[in-house]
């Protein structure tokens, strides 16, 4: 019994010592930093006040000054390319051209015109990412001899980096942009953003939409007979995004014209029209957003 009492006393003493060494838990007074080291305003331009007001309203930083790490890090992977002027060699990857601050104000106006104005405030507050980066241009280049532009594979009008959106036209060309170029930018920017919202489950793919197509048996020559617009985008996710891109990129008059995706000469079984109606009605009922109004704008 005496040995048991001694062990018990030792145990109590150790526990008391451990409790004295451990500091009391207190809540952190400073809010969690989810924006990195960016602060507003970034400059002293008239448009900086608009950017600050935008942040206060939607909790989204619109940034025209950034570091390479902001754009090219995807978890542990480095996605940025590089150019060695000494050897005149390009290491393939993504490349950005930062914006000219003299044109950022007009770039902001363009972003509102071709994308933001189509959505209600509650949708923007829910769906905009924490950061939107403004650049002059953004592109993908392959490995090869010559400059990145010489080895160009694809130009991006808008881009999603997972936790951010990127918007182009932050240079002198914003002053000479044509209506056709605006329409192209409008289709790309809205498609990129709405696709990311599907990944985040803010926009939910509809079972009624996918039930109209057997995705395991798509005919290469006549995919439209199974409600598929593009054979090479015939998985459920890509099919949904393909319909979104088609709608926000084209006016209704073009969709129903001969050769259009909703014309009987293309939509021979009427399945594309059914899927179109499901998607249109979903956005109207769930968010009050008229996707076809986006496609019609500018035409």
Buried (B, 14 or more C-beta within 10 A) or exposed (E): EEEEEEEEEEEEEEEEEEEEEEEEEEEEEEEEEEBBEBEBEBEEBEBBEBBBEBBEEBEBBBBBBBEEEBBBBEEEEEEBBEBEEEEEBBBBBBBBBBBBBEBBBBBBEBBEBBBBEBBEEEBBEBBBBBBBBBBBBBBBBBEBEEBBBEBBEEEBBBBBBEEBBBBBBBBEEBEEBEEEBBBBBBBBBBBBBBBBBBEEEBBEBBEEBBEBBEBEEBEEEEBBBBBBBBBEBBEEEBBBBBBBBBBBBBBBEBBBBEEBBBBEEBBEBEBBBBBBEBBBEBBBEEBEBBBBBBBBBBE
